[in-house]
């Protein structure tokens, strides 16, 4: 077999393509019942903390998973207390971008 025959057999065409031939699906529908995060910055002991509230209906496991992702994305420490996610530092822009992406 020649190389071009092998390539056609493997890829179904002449070569590789970095673009997808699949058409994007319909956009996700926004659930109006879904809780909206309330993001604010508080000053505590002279330091800033980004607070994400309004997601208490998600449950502890899901909040911990969201906090873990946000801490990684922001490159900062944080915690979950009383149904509120706290991220160290003024990270409002990064947190908003993360939620918009989701």
N, C-alpha and C positions, 0 to 999 in steps of 0.2 A: 504494500500500500504506500502511496505517496503521502507526503506531509499534509498537503492540502485536502486529500481525501480523509485522512485521520481527523484533521481539524473540523471538517464539515460534519463528520460523523459524531464528534464529541459535542460540538456547539450547535449543530443544526444550521450552520451558516458559514460564512467565510472566516470569521474570527471573533474575538471577544469584544464586547461592548460594555462600557462603564455605565451607560444609561439604561434604565429599565424600559422594556417594551410594554410593561403593564400600565394600564391607565389607573390613575389614583381613584380610589373609591369615593363615595359621597362623604361630605364632611360629617363629623360626629354631631349629633343633636345635643344641644345643651339642655340638661335637666333643670327645670326651674326650681325643683325641690332641693337641689344640691346646695349644701351650705357654702357660703361665700367667706373666704378668709379675710379677716380684718388685720391688716399689717400696720404696725406702728413702732416707733422708737421710744424707749424709755431710758431715763438716766438713773442709774443705781450705783451708789457709792462712788460717784464720779466717773463711772464708765457707762457706755451706751450698750443697750440690749435691744435687739429686734424681737418684737413679740408678735406671734401669729395666733390670733384667737378666732373663735367661731367655728372650729372644726371638731368640737367636743363630741359630736354625734358619730364620728368615725370610729371611736373605740380606741383603747390603749395600744393595741398591737399596730393598727394602721397609723396612729399618730407617731409611734416610735419609729416606724419605717420611714415616714415622711421626714421626721426630724433627722434621721440618719442620712438620708439623701441630701437634705438641705445643708447639713454640716459639711458633708463632702464637697458639695457644690460651692459653698461659701468659703471653704477652707478655714472654718472656725469651730469653736466648741459650742455646745448647747445642751438643752435638756427639755424634757416634757414635765410640766407641773400643773396639776389640776386641770387637765384638758387644754393647756396652752403650751405652744412650742416657743422656746426662748433660744435665740441664736446670739452669740456674743458679737458685739460690734454693730455698726450701722450698715446693715446689709439689705435695706429695703428694696433697692433696685434689682439686686440679684434674686431675691425671694420672689418679687413680682414677676420677673422674667421666667423663673422656674414654674410658677403656677400658671402662667399664660401658656407655656409650652405643654403643660399637662392638660 
